[in-house]
Every structure is written in C-alpha cells, then in structure tokens.
Amino acid sequence: MGGSLPGPEQGELLFDARRERVGEVVGSSQGRVTLRSPAGGQRWEAYLCDVRPATAQDALRARVAAANYQSRNATSGNAVLVRSVCEECLDIKRRRAEAPAAGDRGVAMAMTEAMGVHLRVAHP
C-alpha cells in the first residue's frame, strides 16, 4: 500500500463538482489540484475528491463559455471592452476563501449562497 495514485495530467479538463465548473489542470499537489477556466482567468484549487474527468458534454459547455467570454471581451475598433471589478464580488470571494482555513464551514456556505444572490441581483 505504499504506492500513490497518479494525479491528473497538466492540461487535462476536469469537472469541479463543488463549484460546478470545468477547469484545465495547471498543477497539483498534496491531494489538491489547481484549475483554470479554459477561457482563462483566475485559478482556483479543488480537492481531488471533488473533481472528475470532464465528459464530452462538460468540455463542449466549457468551450462554448470560453467562446462567449472571448466574444464579450473582444476588442471593438481601438477600444478594448473591459469589465469593471465589483468590490462586493471580491469581498464575498475573499471571505469564502478564508472560511475553510478558519474552520468555519457555515461562513463558507453562507458566502457561496451570498455570491449566487449577488450575481443574480447585481450582474444579471
């Protein structure tokens, strides 16, 4: 029982069940995997127990989301369309990220719910 299971390969697409999103593997260590959306953007960490290989449907959904993101953020003439940074989004994300380290699952769950409500209300 001394052997360890191989981790996911860099570049492999995985489905993060906790966040319900597809990510491309950019690294892994100590039972965690670092993922990034195929469209780019911020990386996130997931426990190996929360991810599975992406299905063909998951991969297609991710490619469509990436294409949509790129088309929304494409250059228009000389101007670059840039989304503004929402301070409330950043605050909720920060509080959600800090909660597990403090051992407070209740806050983590509340921040997950708060983000869903905030996204529906402030970013329809």
A tleap script that builds the chain and sets N, CA, C and O, in Angstrom:
source leaprc.protein.ff14SB
mol = sequence {
  NMET GLY GLY SER LEU PRO GLY PRO GLU GLN
  GLY GLU LEU LEU PHE ASP ALA ARG ARG GLU
  ARG VAL GLY GLU VAL VAL GLY SER SER GLN
  GLY ARG VAL THR LEU ARG SER PRO ALA GLY
  GLY GLN ARG TRP GLU ALA TYR LEU CYS ASP
  VAL ARG PRO ALA THR ALA GLN ASP ALA LEU
  ARG ALA ARG VAL ALA ALA ALA ASN TYR GLN
  SER ARG ASN ALA THR SER GLY ASN ALA VAL
  LEU VAL ARG SER VAL CYS GLU GLU CYS LEU
  ASP ILE LYS ARG ARG ARG ALA GLU ALA PRO
  ALA ALA GLY ASP ARG GLY VAL ALA MET ALA
  MET THR GLU ALA MET GLY VAL HIE LEU ARG
  VAL ALA HIE CPRO
}
set mol.1.N position { 0.814 -1.199 0.000 }
set mol.1.CA position { 0.000 0.000 0.000 }
set mol.1.C position { 0.850 1.252 0.000 }
set mol.1.O position { 0.340 2.323 0.329 }
set mol.2.N position { 2.106 1.169 -0.349 }
set mol.2.CA position { 2.976 2.323 -0.328 }
set mol.2.C position { 2.860 3.183 -1.559 }
set mol.2.O position { 3.327 4.322 -1.541 }
set mol.3.N position { 2.246 2.686 -2.655 }
set mol.3.CA position { 2.156 3.456 -3.888 }
set mol.3.C position { 1.085 4.522 -3.804 }
set mol.3.O position { 0.124 4.410 -3.043 }
set mol.4.N position { 1.269 5.548 -4.597 }
set mol.4.CA position { 0.260 6.600 -4.625 }
set mol.4.C position { -0.402 6.610 -5.996 }
set mol.4.O position { 0.211 6.237 -6.996 }
set mol.5.N position { -1.639 7.033 -6.032 }
set mol.5.CA position { -2.364 7.103 -7.286 }
set mol.5.C position { -1.831 8.268 -8.103 }
set mol.5.O position { -1.482 9.308 -7.545 }
set mol.6.N position { -1.763 8.106 -9.415 }
set mol.6.CA position { -1.279 9.210 -10.237 }
set mol.6.C position { -2.286 10.360 -10.217 }
set mol.6.O position { -3.497 10.141 -10.212 }
set mol.7.N position { -1.768 11.574 -10.205 }
set mol.7.CA position { -2.637 12.750 -10.224 }
set mol.7.C position { -3.041 13.084 -11.648 }
set mol.7.O position { -2.553 12.461 -12.591 }
set mol.8.N position { -3.910 14.044 -11.814 }
set mol.8.CA position { -4.334 14.452 -13.147 }
set mol.8.C position { -3.162 15.077 -13.915 }
set mol.8.O position { -2.246 15.648 -13.324 }
set mol.9.N position { -3.218 14.954 -15.217 }
set mol.9.CA position { -2.174 15.481 -16.091 }
set mol.9.C position { -2.396 16.970 -16.339 }
set mol.9.O position { -3.535 17.432 -16.404 }
set mol.10.N position { -1.315 17.709 -16.474 }
set mol.10.CA position { -1.412 19.129 -16.802 }
set mol.10.C position { -2.120 19.267 -18.151 }
set mol.10.O position { -1.816 18.542 -19.098 }
set mol.11.N position { -3.062 20.202 -18.226 }
set mol.11.CA position { -3.824 20.425 -19.448 }
set mol.11.C position { -5.106 19.613 -19.538 }
set mol.11.O position { -5.948 19.875 -20.397 }
set mol.12.N position { -5.264 18.619 -18.647 }
set mol.12.CA position { -6.467 17.783 -18.638 }
set mol.12.C position { -7.654 18.606 -18.161 }
set mol.12.O position { -7.517 19.446 -17.272 }
set mol.13.N position { -8.820 18.364 -18.756 }
set mol.13.CA position { -10.038 19.041 -18.323 }
set mol.13.C position { -10.713 18.211 -17.239 }
set mol.13.O position { -10.940 17.013 -17.407 }
set mol.14.N position { -11.031 18.870 -16.120 }
set mol.14.CA position { -11.724 18.227 -15.008 }
set mol.14.C position { -12.985 18.995 -14.681 }
set mol.14.O position { -13.064 20.202 -14.909 }
set mol.15.N position { -13.971 18.296 -14.146 }
set mol.15.CA position { -15.199 18.932 -13.672 }
set mol.15.C position { -15.116 19.037 -12.161 }
set mol.15.O position { -14.981 18.025 -11.473 }
set mol.16.N position { -15.195 20.254 -11.638 }
set mol.16.CA position { -15.176 20.510 -10.205 }
set mol.16.C position { -16.626 20.479 -9.721 }
set mol.16.O position { -17.385 21.419 -9.953 }
set mol.17.N position { -17.000 19.404 -9.055 }
set mol.17.CA position { -18.390 19.224 -8.629 }
set mol.17.C position { -18.801 20.232 -7.571 }
set mol.17.O position { -19.965 20.630 -7.528 }
set mol.18.N position { -17.887 20.651 -6.723 }
set mol.18.CA position { -18.220 21.618 -5.674 }
set mol.18.C position { -18.599 22.969 -6.278 }
set mol.18.O position { -19.531 23.622 -5.809 }
set mol.19.N position { -17.879 23.386 -7.314 }
set mol.19.CA position { -18.132 24.684 -7.943 }
set mol.19.C position { -18.974 24.570 -9.204 }
set mol.19.O position { -19.407 25.573 -9.772 }
set mol.20.N position { -19.199 23.329 -9.632 }
set mol.20.CA position { -19.970 23.055 -10.843 }
set mol.20.C position { -19.399 23.790 -12.043 }
set mol.20.O position { -20.120 24.457 -12.786 }
set mol.21.N position { -18.060 23.653 -12.222 }
set mol.21.CA position { -17.407 24.250 -13.383 }
set mol.21.C position { -16.281 23.355 -13.872 }
set mol.21.O position { -15.739 22.522 -13.147 }
set mol.22.N position { -15.964 23.567 -15.122 }
set mol.22.CA position { -14.887 22.817 -15.759 }
set mol.22.C position { -13.624 23.639 -15.681 }
set mol.22.O position { -13.642 24.852 -15.893 }
set mol.23.N position { -12.528 22.975 -15.375 }
set mol.23.CA position { -11.245 23.650 -15.328 }
set mol.23.C position { -10.159 22.833 -15.978 }
set mol.23.O position { -10.231 21.606 -16.047 }
set mol.24.N position { -9.154 23.532 -16.452 }
set mol.24.CA position { -7.983 22.887 -17.040 }
set mol.24.C position { -6.917 22.793 -15.959 }
set mol.24.O position { -6.644 23.775 -15.269 }
set mol.25.N position { -6.320 21.629 -15.809 }
set mol.25.CA position { -5.314 21.407 -14.780 }
set mol.25.C position { -4.061 22.226 -15.099 }
set mol.25.O position { -3.496 22.130 -16.189 }
set mol.26.N position { -3.640 23.036 -14.118 }
set mol.26.CA position { -2.390 23.784 -14.253 }
set mol.26.C position { -1.373 23.345 -13.205 }
set mol.26.O position { -0.218 23.768 -13.247 }
set mol.27.N position { -1.795 22.500 -12.267 }
set mol.27.CA position { -0.883 21.978 -11.264 }
set mol.27.C position { -1.627 21.128 -10.256 }
set mol.27.O position { -2.855 21.155 -10.180 }
set mol.28.N position { -0.855 20.363 -9.473 }
set mol.28.CA position { -1.472 19.571 -8.412 }
set mol.28.C position { -0.422 19.219 -7.372 }
set mol.28.O position { 0.756 19.048 -7.683 }
set mol.29.N position { -0.880 19.113 -6.125 }
set mol.29.CA position { -0.011 18.652 -5.046 }
set mol.29.C position { -0.841 18.408 -3.797 }
set mol.29.O position { -1.860 19.061 -3.576 }
set mol.30.N position { -0.401 17.479 -3.000 }
set mol.30.CA position { -0.962 17.179 -1.689 }
set mol.30.C position { -2.481 17.041 -1.690 }
set mol.30.O position { -3.164 17.635 -0.856 }
set mol.31.N position { -3.003 16.259 -2.625 }
set mol.31.CA position { -4.435 15.995 -2.641 }
set mol.31.C position { -5.286 17.108 -3.200 }
set mol.31.O position { -6.512 17.065 -3.099 }
set mol.32.N position { -4.651 18.109 -3.792 }
set mol.32.CA position { -5.378 19.219 -4.397 }
set mol.32.C position { -4.924 19.390 -5.835 }
set mol.32.O position { -3.833 18.973 -6.223 }
set mol.33.N position { -5.788 20.012 -6.604 }
set mol.33.CA position { -5.464 20.304 -7.988 }
set mol.33.C position { -5.760 21.783 -8.232 }
set mol.33.O position { -6.754 22.317 -7.739 }
set mol.34.N position { -4.896 22.431 -8.990 }
set mol.34.CA position { -5.099 23.835 -9.352 }
set mol.34.C position { -5.684 23.859 -10.752 }
set mol.34.O position { -5.130 23.275 -11.683 }
set mol.35.N position { -6.813 24.545 -10.887 }
set mol.35.CA position { -7.546 24.602 -12.147 }
set mol.35.C position { -7.681 26.042 -12.626 }
set mol.35.O position { -7.607 26.989 -11.843 }
set mol.36.N position { -7.879 26.176 -13.923 }
set mol.36.CA position { -8.173 27.480 -14.519 }
set mol.36.C position { -9.197 27.237 -15.614 }
set mol.36.O position { -9.142 26.226 -16.313 }
set mol.37.N position { -10.119 28.155 -15.758 }
set mol.37.CA position { -11.118 28.042 -16.809 }
set mol.37.C position { -10.426 27.951 -18.158 }
set mol.37.O position { -9.413 28.617 -18.371 }
set mol.38.N position { -10.948 27.143 -19.074 }
set mol.38.CA position { -10.358 27.103 -20.408 }
set mol.38.C position { -10.369 28.472 -21.095 }
set mol.38.O position { -9.597 28.707 -22.024 }
set mol.39.N position { -11.245 29.375 -20.637 }
set mol.39.CA position { -11.288 30.731 -21.189 }
set mol.39.C position { -10.212 31.619 -20.588 }
set mol.39.O position { -10.025 32.753 -21.027 }
set mol.40.N position { -9.501 31.111 -19.583 }
set mol.40.CA position { -8.504 31.914 -18.883 }
set mol.40.C position { -9.105 32.445 -17.591 }
set mol.40.O position { -10.182 32.019 -17.175 }
set mol.41.N position { -8.418 33.353 -16.975 }
set mol.41.CA position { -8.922 33.947 -15.742 }
set mol.41.C position { -8.211 33.411 -14.522 }
set mol.41.O position { -7.155 32.784 -14.609 }
set mol.42.N position { -8.828 33.677 -13.371 }
set mol.42.CA position { -8.218 33.302 -12.102 }
set mol.42.C position { -8.208 31.798 -11.909 }
set mol.42.O position { -9.116 31.085 -12.335 }
set mol.43.N position { -7.162 31.344 -11.260 }
set mol.43.CA position { -7.040 29.927 -10.914 }
set mol.43.C position { -7.788 29.666 -9.615 }
set mol.43.O position { -8.036 30.579 -8.828 }
set mol.44.N position { -8.142 28.404 -9.408 }
set mol.44.CA position { -8.726 28.008 -8.139 }
set mol.44.C position { -8.225 26.618 -7.793 }
set mol.44.O position { -7.771 25.870 -8.659 }
set mol.45.N position { -8.314 26.288 -6.528 }
set mol.45.CA position { -7.894 24.968 -6.065 }
set mol.45.C position { -9.118 24.132 -5.727 }
set mol.45.O position { -10.135 24.644 -5.258 }
set mol.46.N position { -8.996 22.845 -5.974 }
set mol.46.CA position { -10.056 21.904 -5.628 }
set mol.46.C position { -9.404 20.659 -5.045 }
set mol.46.O position { -8.286 20.296 -5.410 }
set mol.47.N position { -10.116 20.017 -4.140 }
set mol.47.CA position { -9.647 18.739 -3.628 }
set mol.47.C position { -9.870 17.678 -4.697 }
set mol.47.O position { -10.847 17.729 -5.445 }
set mol.48.N position { -8.960 16.722 -4.760 }
set mol.48.CA position { -9.089 15.655 -5.756 }
set mol.48.C position { -10.401 14.899 -5.615 }
set mol.48.O position { -10.940 14.401 -6.603 }
set mol.49.N position { -10.918 14.811 -4.394 }
set mol.49.CA position { -12.179 14.097 -4.190 }
set mol.49.C position { -13.375 14.862 -4.771 }
set mol.49.O position { -14.456 14.291 -4.913 }
set mol.50.N position { -13.195 16.144 -5.106 }
set mol.50.CA position { -14.285 16.954 -5.648 }
set mol.50.C position { -14.265 17.054 -7.170 }
set mol.50.O position { -15.149 17.680 -7.755 }
set mol.51.N position { -13.272 16.447 -7.821 }
set mol.51.CA position { -13.175 16.568 -9.275 }
set mol.51.C position { -13.289 15.199 -9.937 }
set mol.51.O position { -13.026 14.160 -9.332 }
set mol.52.N position { -13.689 15.242 -11.194 }
set mol.52.CA position { -13.745 14.042 -12.020 }
set mol.52.C position { -13.352 14.467 -13.435 }
set mol.52.O position { -13.413 15.652 -13.761 }
set mol.53.N position { -12.953 13.519 -14.271 }
set mol.53.CA position { -12.646 13.888 -15.655 }
set mol.53.C position { -13.878 14.508 -16.315 }
set mol.53.O position { -15.001 14.049 -16.105 }
set mol.54.N position { -13.662 15.536 -17.101 }
set mol.54.CA position { -14.769 16.204 -17.790 }
set mol.54.C position { -15.314 15.283 -18.883 }
set mol.54.O position { -14.555 14.645 -19.613 }
set mol.55.N position { -16.633 15.228 -18.977 }
set mol.55.CA position { -17.264 14.466 -20.058 }
set mol.55.C position { -17.194 15.286 -21.337 }
set mol.55.O position { -16.791 16.449 -21.308 }
set mol.56.N position { -17.581 14.696 -22.449 }
set mol.56.CA position { -17.619 15.427 -23.718 }
set mol.56.C position { -18.590 16.606 -23.610 }
set mol.56.O position { -18.331 17.677 -24.157 }
set mol.57.N position { -19.699 16.407 -22.908 }
set mol.57.CA position { -20.674 17.484 -22.721 }
set mol.57.C position { -20.085 18.605 -21.861 }
set mol.57.O position { -20.286 19.783 -22.159 }
set mol.58.N position { -19.356 18.247 -20.794 }
set mol.58.CA position { -18.695 19.252 -19.953 }
set mol.58.C position { -17.699 20.068 -20.779 }
set mol.58.O position { -17.650 21.294 -20.685 }
set mol.59.N position { -16.907 19.360 -21.591 }
set mol.59.CA position { -15.890 20.029 -22.400 }
set mol.59.C position { -16.535 20.966 -23.416 }
set mol.59.O position { -16.047 22.075 -23.633 }
set mol.60.N position { -17.624 20.530 -24.038 }
set mol.60.CA position { -18.324 21.382 -25.000 }
set mol.60.C position { -18.862 22.624 -24.308 }
set mol.60.O position { -18.723 23.735 -24.818 }
set mol.61.N position { -19.479 22.434 -23.143 }
set mol.61.CA position { -20.016 23.567 -22.385 }
set mol.61.C position { -18.904 24.566 -22.063 }
set mol.61.O position { -19.111 25.777 -22.145 }
set mol.62.N position { -17.723 24.057 -21.694 }
set mol.62.CA position { -16.599 24.930 -21.373 }
set mol.62.C position { -16.109 25.674 -22.611 }
set mol.62.O position { -15.776 26.857 -22.531 }
set mol.63.N position { -16.062 24.986 -23.763 }
set mol.63.CA position { -15.618 25.654 -24.994 }
set mol.63.C position { -16.594 26.750 -25.406 }
set mol.63.O position { -16.178 27.820 -25.849 }
set mol.64.N position { -17.894 26.485 -25.262 }
set mol.64.CA position { -18.904 27.497 -25.600 }
set mol.64.C position { -18.776 28.693 -24.652 }
set mol.64.O position { -18.843 29.844 -25.085 }
set mol.65.N position { -18.591 28.416 -23.368 }
set mol.65.CA position { -18.418 29.506 -22.397 }
set mol.65.C position { -17.175 30.328 -22.725 }
set mol.65.O position { -17.200 31.555 -22.624 }
set mol.66.N position { -16.086 29.660 -23.117 }
set mol.66.CA position { -14.856 30.363 -23.482 }
set mol.66.C position { -15.081 31.234 -24.716 }
set mol.66.O position { -14.621 32.374 -24.764 }
set mol.67.N position { -15.786 30.701 -25.712 }
set mol.67.CA position { -16.071 31.475 -26.922 }
set mol.67.C position { -16.949 32.677 -26.594 }
set mol.67.O position { -16.719 33.772 -27.107 }
set mol.68.N position { -17.952 32.478 -25.744 }
set mol.68.CA position { -18.821 33.586 -25.340 }
set mol.68.C position { -18.029 34.651 -24.593 }
set mol.68.O position { -18.198 35.845 -24.837 }
set mol.69.N position { -17.166 34.212 -23.683 }
set mol.69.CA position { -16.345 35.154 -22.918 }
set mol.69.C position { -15.464 35.968 -23.857 }
set mol.69.O position { -15.375 37.189 -23.728 }
set mol.70.N position { -14.816 35.294 -24.798 }
set mol.70.CA position { -13.927 35.989 -25.721 }
set mol.70.C position { -14.688 36.960 -26.603 }
set mol.70.O position { -14.189 38.045 -26.901 }
set mol.71.N position { -15.892 36.587 -27.026 }
set mol.71.CA position { -16.658 37.500 -27.875 }
set mol.71.C position { -17.151 38.713 -27.089 }
set mol.71.O position { -17.223 39.814 -27.633 }
set mol.72.N position { -17.490 38.520 -25.820 }
set mol.72.CA position { -17.933 39.653 -24.992 }
set mol.72.C position { -16.785 40.589 -24.658 }
set mol.72.O position { -16.994 41.785 -24.457 }
set mol.73.N position { -15.583 40.055 -24.599 }
set mol.73.CA position { -14.433 40.844 -24.191 }
set mol.73.C position { -13.474 41.133 -25.345 }
set mol.73.O position { -12.316 41.487 -25.127 }
set mol.74.N position { -13.968 40.980 -26.571 }
set mol.74.CA position { -13.134 41.229 -27.748 }
set mol.74.C position { -12.940 42.729 -27.940 }
set mol.74.O position { -13.692 43.544 -27.407 }
set mol.75.N position { -11.935 43.065 -28.697 }
set mol.75.CA position { -11.694 44.478 -28.991 }
set mol.75.C position { -12.730 44.957 -29.992 }
set mol.75.O position { -13.174 44.205 -30.860 }
set mol.76.N position { -13.101 46.199 -29.858 }
set mol.76.CA position { -14.051 46.829 -30.760 }
set mol.76.C position { -13.373 48.075 -31.311 }
set mol.76.O position { -13.316 49.101 -30.635 }
set mol.77.N position { -12.859 47.992 -32.537 }
set mol.77.CA position { -12.101 49.110 -33.095 }
set mol.77.C position { -10.821 49.269 -32.307 }
set mol.77.O position { -10.047 48.322 -32.173 }
set mol.78.N position { -10.594 50.466 -31.784 }
set mol.78.CA position { -9.408 50.731 -30.983 }
set mol.78.C position { -9.672 50.576 -29.492 }
set mol.78.O position { -8.739 50.543 -28.688 }
set mol.79.N position { -10.952 50.482 -29.125 }
set mol.79.CA position { -11.289 50.389 -27.709 }
set mol.79.C position { -11.333 48.933 -27.276 }
set mol.79.O position { -11.780 48.066 -28.028 }
set mol.80.N position { -10.875 48.673 -26.083 }
set mol.80.CA position { -10.945 47.340 -25.515 }
set mol.80.C position { -12.070 47.338 -24.499 }
set mol.80.O position { -12.112 48.189 -23.610 }
set mol.81.N position { -12.977 46.391 -24.625 }
set mol.81.CA position { -14.077 46.284 -23.682 }
set mol.81.C position { -13.567 45.604 -22.427 }
set mol.81.O position { -13.077 44.476 -22.484 }
set mol.82.N position { -13.677 46.282 -21.295 }
set mol.82.CA position { -13.173 45.745 -20.039 }
set mol.82.C position { -14.303 45.752 -19.023 }
set mol.82.O position { -15.015 46.744 -18.871 }
set mol.83.N position { -14.454 44.651 -18.343 }
set mol.83.CA position { -15.456 44.588 -17.277 }
set mol.83.C position { -14.898 45.259 -16.034 }
set mol.83.O position { -13.724 45.099 -15.697 }
set mol.84.N position { -15.747 46.004 -15.365 }
set mol.84.CA position { -15.294 46.639 -14.136 }
set mol.84.C position { -15.195 45.599 -13.026 }
set mol.84.O position { -15.857 44.562 -13.063 }
set mol.85.N position { -14.366 45.893 -12.055 }
set mol.85.CA position { -14.192 44.995 -10.919 }
set mol.85.C position { -15.262 45.332 -9.888 }
set mol.85.O position { -15.406 46.488 -9.491 }
set mol.86.N position { -15.995 44.345 -9.465 }
set mol.86.CA position { -17.038 44.541 -8.469 }
set mol.86.C position { -16.442 44.287 -7.084 }
set mol.86.O position { -16.016 43.173 -6.778 }
set mol.87.N position { -16.416 45.309 -6.267 }
set mol.87.CA position { -15.833 45.190 -4.928 }
set mol.87.C position { -16.597 44.186 -4.069 }
set mol.87.O position { -15.996 43.467 -3.271 }
set mol.88.N position { -17.906 44.135 -4.228 }
set mol.88.CA position { -18.685 43.186 -3.426 }
set mol.88.C position { -18.354 41.747 -3.817 }
set mol.88.O position { -18.263 40.873 -2.955 }
set mol.89.N position { -18.173 41.497 -5.127 }
set mol.89.CA position { -17.755 40.156 -5.574 }
set mol.89.C position { -16.427 39.785 -4.930 }
set mol.89.O position { -16.265 38.683 -4.406 }
set mol.90.N position { -15.481 40.715 -4.974 }
set mol.90.CA position { -14.158 40.445 -4.407 }
set mol.90.C position { -14.242 40.174 -2.908 }
set mol.90.O position { -13.561 39.284 -2.399 }
set mol.91.N position { -15.086 40.946 -2.188 }
set mol.91.CA position { -15.233 40.755 -0.746 }
set mol.91.C position { -15.839 39.387 -0.433 }
set mol.91.O position { -15.373 38.688 0.467 }
set mol.92.N position { -16.878 39.010 -1.177 }
set mol.92.CA position { -17.512 37.706 -0.945 }
set mol.92.C position { -16.522 36.588 -1.236 }
set mol.92.O position { -16.429 35.630 -0.469 }
set mol.93.N position { -15.776 36.700 -2.342 }
set mol.93.CA position { -14.785 35.680 -2.684 }
set mol.93.C position { -13.715 35.572 -1.601 }
set mol.93.O position { -13.312 34.471 -1.224 }
set mol.94.N position { -13.257 36.722 -1.103 }
set mol.94.CA position { -12.217 36.720 -0.070 }
set mol.94.C position { -12.727 36.031 1.187 }
set mol.94.O position { -12.048 35.173 1.750 }
set mol.95.N position { -13.937 36.413 1.630 }
set mol.95.CA position { -14.495 35.814 2.842 }
set mol.95.C position { -14.744 34.320 2.658 }
set mol.95.O position { -14.557 33.546 3.597 }
set mol.96.N position { -15.165 33.901 1.455 }
set mol.96.CA position { -15.398 32.485 1.164 }
set mol.96.C position { -14.082 31.713 1.216 }
set mol.96.O position { -14.034 30.594 1.727 }
set mol.97.N position { -13.008 32.317 0.683 }
set mol.97.CA position { -11.710 31.644 0.659 }
set mol.97.C position { -11.101 31.528 2.055 }
set mol.97.O position { -10.412 30.551 2.346 }
set mol.98.N position { -11.342 32.501 2.909 }
set mol.98.CA position { -10.762 32.490 4.257 }
set mol.98.C position { -11.487 31.540 5.209 }
set mol.98.O position { -10.886 31.058 6.170 }
set mol.99.N position { -12.755 31.269 4.961 }
set mol.99.CA position { -13.566 30.478 5.891 }
set mol.99.C position { -13.033 29.069 6.136 }
set mol.99.O position { -12.944 28.665 7.295 }
set mol.100.N position { -12.671 28.295 5.103 }
set mol.100.CA position { -12.178 26.938 5.377 }
set mol.100.C position { -10.897 26.934 6.211 }
set mol.100.O position { -10.704 26.065 7.062 }
set mol.101.N position { -10.029 27.905 5.962 }
set mol.101.CA position { -8.784 27.975 6.735 }
set mol.101.C position { -9.075 28.229 8.213 }
set mol.101.O position { -8.338 27.770 9.087 }
set mol.102.N position { -10.152 28.962 8.484 }
set mol.102.CA position { -10.545 29.241 9.860 }
set mol.102.C position { -11.430 28.124 10.424 }
set mol.102.O position { -11.832 28.168 11.587 }
set mol.103.N position { -11.728 27.121 9.587 }
set mol.103.CA position { -12.553 26.003 10.040 }
set mol.103.C position { -14.022 26.350 10.166 }
set mol.103.O position { -14.745 25.704 10.924 }
set mol.104.N position { -14.476 27.356 9.438 }
set mol.104.CA position { -15.853 27.818 9.548 }
set mol.104.C position { -16.643 27.489 8.280 }
set mol.104.O position { -16.765 28.313 7.373 }
set mol.105.N position { -17.172 26.273 8.241 }
set mol.105.CA position { -17.939 25.841 7.066 }
set mol.105.C position { -19.224 26.641 6.910 }
set mol.105.O position { -19.698 26.849 5.792 }
set mol.106.N position { -19.787 27.088 8.021 }
set mol.106.CA position { -21.025 27.869 7.954 }
set mol.106.C position { -20.832 29.155 7.181 }
set mol.106.O position { -21.675 29.521 6.361 }
set mol.107.N position { -19.735 29.843 7.432 }
set mol.107.CA position { -19.444 31.082 6.702 }
set mol.107.C position { -19.181 30.758 5.234 }
set mol.107.O position { -19.635 31.480 4.346 }
set mol.108.N position { -18.455 29.682 4.981 }
set mol.108.CA position { -18.172 29.293 3.596 }
set mol.108.C position { -19.474 29.051 2.838 }
set mol.108.O position { -19.637 29.508 1.706 }
set mol.109.N position { -20.396 28.333 3.467 }
set mol.109.CA position { -21.675 28.054 2.818 }
set mol.109.C position { -22.486 29.336 2.636 }
set mol.109.O position { -23.113 29.536 1.595 }
set mol.110.N position { -22.473 30.198 3.646 }
set mol.110.CA position { -23.212 31.451 3.551 }
set mol.110.C position { -22.655 32.336 2.439 }
set mol.110.O position { -23.419 32.994 1.732 }
set mol.111.N position { -21.335 32.357 2.279 }
set mol.111.CA position { -20.721 33.174 1.239 }
set mol.111.C position { -21.004 32.603 -0.149 }
set mol.111.O position { -21.134 33.356 -1.114 }
set mol.112.N position { -21.100 31.289 -0.251 }
set mol.112.CA position { -21.457 30.673 -1.527 }
set mol.112.C position { -22.862 31.100 -1.920 }
set mol.112.O position { -23.112 31.468 -3.068 }
set mol.113.N position { -23.782 31.048 -0.953 }
set mol.113.CA position { -25.155 31.492 -1.211 }
set mol.113.C position { -25.198 32.988 -1.508 }
set mol.113.O position { -25.914 33.426 -2.408 }
set mol.114.N position { -24.434 33.765 -0.753 }
set mol.114.CA position { -24.411 35.221 -0.963 }
set mol.114.C position { -23.920 35.561 -2.364 }
set mol.114.O position { -24.430 36.484 -2.999 }
set mol.115.N position { -22.926 34.812 -2.847 }
set mol.115.CA position { -22.410 35.083 -4.192 }
set mol.115.C position { -23.475 34.795 -5.238 }
set mol.115.O position { -23.629 35.559 -6.191 }
set mol.116.N position { -24.212 33.701 -5.071 }
set mol.116.CA position { -25.270 33.386 -6.018 }
set mol.116.C position { -26.326 34.470 -6.073 }
set mol.116.O position { -26.756 34.874 -7.153 }
set mol.117.N position { -26.743 34.942 -4.906 }
set mol.117.CA position { -27.738 36.016 -4.846 }
set mol.117.C position { -27.162 37.292 -5.453 }
set mol.117.O position { -27.817 37.957 -6.255 }
set mol.118.N position { -25.944 37.623 -5.068 }
set mol.118.CA position { -25.311 38.846 -5.579 }
set mol.118.C position { -25.201 38.813 -7.108 }
set mol.118.O position { -25.513 39.799 -7.777 }
set mol.119.N position { -24.760 37.685 -7.653 }
set mol.119.CA position { -24.618 37.585 -9.108 }
set mol.119.C position { -25.955 37.763 -9.821 }
set mol.119.O position { -26.024 38.413 -10.864 }
set mol.120.N position { -27.025 37.179 -9.252 }
set mol.120.CA position { -28.340 37.322 -9.879 }
set mol.120.C position { -28.857 38.752 -9.784 }
set mol.120.O position { -29.499 39.233 -10.718 }
set mol.121.N position { -28.596 39.433 -8.689 }
set mol.121.CA position { -29.130 40.778 -8.482 }
set mol.121.C position { -28.258 41.854 -9.142 }
set mol.121.O position { -28.766 42.722 -9.853 }
set mol.122.N position { -26.954 41.790 -8.902 }
set mol.122.CA position { -26.068 42.869 -9.365 }
set mol.122.C position { -25.517 42.657 -10.769 }
set mol.122.O position { -25.122 43.620 -11.425 }
set mol.123.N position { -25.485 41.431 -11.235 }
set mol.123.CA position { -24.890 41.133 -12.550 }
set mol.123.C position { -25.804 40.252 -13.392 }
set mol.123.O position { -25.421 39.151 -13.789 }
set mol.124.N position { -27.015 40.739 -13.663 }
set mol.124.CA position { -27.971 39.883 -14.409 }
set mol.124.C position { -27.513 39.601 -15.830 }
set mol.124.O position { -28.203 38.903 -16.574 }
savepdb mol mol.pdb
quit
